[in-house]
Amino acid sequence: MDSLHTAKTRYTTKAYDANKKIPQAQFNKLLEILRFSPSSVNIQPWHFLIAESDAAKQRIAAGLTGAYVYNAAKVLNSSHTLVFCTRTDISPEYLEQLLQQDALSGRFKDDKAKQAQRDTRHGYVEYYRNELNNLNAWLENQTYLALGQLLFAAAMEGIDATPMEGFDRNSINQEFGLSEKNLKASVIVALGYRSEHDFNANLPKSRLPDDVIFTRL
C-alpha cells in the first residue's frame, strides 16, 4: 500500500465489529514492528500489555467508566487492545541491561565503543533528570514515538486503530500493578476492524493547509 494513500485514508475508528479478528500471524507482525520502534539513545522505556481475550479486555474497560465510558465499547469490541506503559524512572540496572543487549546484538567493535554508549545514554538520562527536570516527559515522549509507529503500521496492514488517552490512569495502574513495576499507563490502543455503523469512517479528513504548518527555509 502506498504510504501517502495510507496517511490520507487512515482514521481514528469509533466503532468496531466484534466478530472480526486480526489473524494471529498479522498481529504478531504488528508486535514485532512495535518492538523495533525508534527511541532517543535507544532507551526503549516502554512495556505493552496485550489484551486479546474478553476477560482481559474487561479488565482494561474497568478503567473506562464515568467520564471515560464512551471509550469502553472500543476496547470490548476490538480484536486486540494494547496498553502502552512508560517507565517511571531509569535505573542503573536498566541502563546496564540495555548495554548488554547492545553488546549481544553486535553493536560494539571494542570496549571503547561500549563505554562510549554507556556514557552517552547515562548522560542523556541525567541531563533530563537533573538539568531539565523532565525525565518523565522525555520517557513518555519515546512511548508516543512507538504509538505513531504502530498506528501507521496497522493502517498499512489494513487494520483499524483507536488511540485513547481518555481513561482513568489510577484505575489502570492499580489493576495491573504497574506502579510496583515502575511503570505507568500512558495510552490505550484498540485494534481491529471497523463496524459498518462507525460514523467516522466516511467523514472527510481535516488538516491545516501547507502554508500554516510548513515554513520553507
C-alpha positions, 0 to 999 in steps of 0.5 A: 500500500502506498504510504501517502494513500495510507496517511490520507485514508487512515482514521481514528475508528469509533466503532468496531465489529466484534466478530472480526479478528486480526489473524494471529500471524498479522498481529504478531507482525504488528508486535514485532514492528512495535518492538523495533520502534525508534527511541532517543539513545535507544532507551526503549522505556516502554512495556505493552500489555496485550489484551486479546481475550474478553476477560482481559479486555474487561479488565482494561474497560474497568478503567473506562467508566464515568467520564471515560465510558464512551471509550469502553465499547472500543476496547470490548469490541476490538480484536486486540487492545494494547496498553502502552506503559512508560517507565517511571524512572531509569535505573542503573540496572536498566541502563546496564541491561540495555548495554548488554543487549547492545553488546549481544546484538553486535553493536560494539567493535571494542570496549571503547565503543561500549563505554562510549554508549554507556556514557552517552545514554547515562548522560542523556538520562541525567541531563533530563533528570537533573538539568531539565527536570523532565525525565518523565516527559522525555520517557513518555515522549519515546512511548508516543514515538512507538504509538505513531509507529504502530498506528501507521503500521496497522493502517498499512496492514489494513487494520483499524486503530483507536488511540485513547488517552481518555481513561482513568490512569489510577484505575489502570495502574492499580489493576495491573500493578504497574506502579510496583513495576515502575511503570505507568499507563500512558495510552490505550490502543484498540485494534481491529476492524471497523463496524459498518455503523462507525460514523467516522469512517466516511467523514472527510479528513481535516488538516491545516493547509501547507502554508500554516504548518510548513515554513520553507527555509 
